[in-house]
Structures are given as structure tokens and as C-alpha cells.
Amino acid sequence: MIERYSAKIAGTGRYLPDKVMTNQDLEKIVDTSDEWIKTRTGMSERRVASEEQASSDMALEAALQAIDHAGLRPKDIDLIIVGTISPDHAFPSTACIVQNKLGIKHVPAFDISAGCPGWIYASNIAKQYVENGIAKNVLTIGVELLTKILNYEDRGTCVLFGDGAGATVISRAESSDISRIIDSDITADGTYWDLLIQPAGGSRMPASHETVDAKKHTVYMDGNRIFKLAVRSMYDSCDKVLKRNNMDISSIDWLLTHQANLRIIDALGRKLKIDPNKVIINIEKYANTSSATIPIALDEAIRNGKIRRGDIVLMSSFGAGLTSGSILIRY
Ligand code: UT7
């Protein structure tokens, strides 16, 4: 492909609901323990949205921050892509609802259903639009409100997830800009489509009294099998992106991966042979917010001064599909 322009991350934002649910809170509703959750996952607490909130409400807050951080106004956004597996509705897209809340019209807006790499998929697409000159400022959002679709009788899933939103503005980079999206890779292996799934509510299993009674509208996951595939898929994606840019792990200032399990993050870090001090982790505070984990942690690390202008950051994720992908940036 001929790239006419370069793309960069121009602004970031995040939103986490105020309500905190600790491991101790979970001990009261399901047969689990703080000790099990901490040692098996690294999680201590997670955020839970209010009854009134929907994904678009959280996405809006993160989006407004990211647009402001980029020095822009909502009217400057010319494409909106939302990565989510917990949209406000099956249709229309959450992106169209966010567009309306931002008070803008007549720009394309759509959702990406790519599981946890939803923000990586969205940003990969945004990069193409910016590089070919079709768009100048793309809003990409990872947002999840999974606590409303968890089965609080299934301890294998309900302790793992939390709510939140992260947003970025991906803009055309000027030639004087040091910031760049250097490269991005996305892929999927549909062989494993049923390992992480919300079984009912679509055309395969429409909503009925029976599906509701059987809790088929909640998250089902074969955690063990996904665990084994996670490290391999993220490693392959990181390796591919590094190699095709003639870089190795010593070129990376920060590794920021999907926050699904501390043991997965550690195993990937060891396999990539990266200094553990260069790995960004916030899983203890927010647990797994699916497509929002990376943009939330990116915003947090930029705003607390950890990631600085010019730093090389490698981000990687995997999830329902099974999907995986990476983005390599110079911030
Ligand atoms: O972001 C989307 C992608 N998802 C993931 O990346 C998740 C990947 N998978 C994982 O992170 C891990 O597989 C889990 C955290 C889901 C589970 O950890 P594990 O070390 O693989 O545990 P396990 O499923 O092998 O279960 C071990 C034991 C079982 O008991 P028995 O059969 O050995 O008596 C489970 O019933 O732990 C039990 N267990 C729990 N105990 C207390 C499972 N969940 C819990 C729990 N509290 N919440």
C-alpha cells in the first residue's frame, strides 16, 4: 500500500466508574477468595458501572478527554470506531450513539466486534484511513460494560471482569512530529470461536424465556484453553511487528498488553525477554475490561508521566474470536 501520510496517537482519555468491587465483596456473593483471585489472576478490585449507565455513556467521557488532550473539538473528528463486545444495543452501533452524544453529524461511525483486541482492531483501521488521507482525526474507543452480562453464579468468569472505557484520537502526523504509529498487525483464528462467547441473543439462539432462565445471555469462557493460546498469539503478533520493522525487544521502552491475567502478562514478558520494569500493569485495580484495558492503561501511563514523548511502546492483545493483534508506536 502507498502511504501518503503517517498516523500518530494525538490524544488519550479514560473513564472508570466510581463504584469499586473488591475481591472481598465477591467473597460475599460467590464461592471464591481474595487469595485465589490474587494469586491466580493478579486482580484485587474492579469498577462497576451504575444501573443507569450504558457503554456509550462511559465511551463519551473517555472520548471527550481524548479529544481535548489532542487539542481538538468534537467537530474535528471525521471517523468514529468503537471496539466493544458489550454495546448499548445489538444495533444500532454504539459508535452512532457516541456520535450523537458528541453533537456531531455526517461522519462515518461503526463498531468493531473483535473481543479484547477491539481497540487494537479499531486503531489498526484508523491508521489506514489516516495514512491514505481519507481521514485526519479518528476517534477510536475501547469500551466494555461486562458486569451486566456476567453470571454471578459462575466463579470461573464473574470475578475476572470490570467496566471502563479508553479512547484515543489517531491523527495525521506532520513531518516535524516525532510521534508515529510505526506498525500494526491484526489477525484471527476462528477455529476457537466458541471458547469465549455470549451464546444467546443473536440469530443462532434468539432470546426466549428458556435462554434467560439458562443464563445463556451471559459470558461463557473456557479459561484454561484460552490461557494456553493467549501467550502464543500475543508473542507471535509482537514478534511479527518487531521483525518487519527490524527491531528487537531492546528497542522497546514499554510493553503494554491486554490485562486478562497477571500470569499471562508475566509469561509473555519472559518469552519476549523484556525487562519486567518495562511492562505496564494495572490489572490489580481494574481487572479485565476487555477492549478497554489497553487504552485505559495507555492513558494512565501517559498522564502519570511513565510514557513520555518519543518512547517506543508495543501494545498487544488477544480475545474472543479468537482474535489477536499488536500496535507499535513512538509516542
Ligand atoms: O480477556 C479474554 C481472554 N480471557 C482470558 O485471558 C482468561 C484466560 N484464563 C485465565 O486467566 C485462567 O484460566 C482463569 C483465571 C480463568 C482460571 O485460572 P486457572 O489457574 O486456569 O484455574 P482453573 O480453571 O484450572 O481452576 C483451578 C481450580 C478449580 O478447582 P478444582 O477443580 O481444581 O477443585 C476451579 O474450580 O480453581 C477453581 N476456581 C476458583 N476457585 C476460587 C475457578 N475459579 C475460581 C474462583 N475462586 N473464582
Boltz pocket constraint, residues with backbone or C-beta under 6 A from the ligand:
constraints:
  - pocket:
      binder: B
      contacts: [[A, 31], [A, 32], [A, 33], [A, 36], [A, 37], [A, 40], [A, 41], [A, 116], [A, 155], [A, 156], [A, 157], [A, 159], [A, 196], [A, 222], [A, 223], [A, 224], [A, 225], [A, 226], [A, 227], [A, 230], [A, 259], [A, 260], [A, 261], [A, 264], [A, 288], [A, 290], [A, 318], [A, 319], [A, 320]]
      max_distance: 6.0
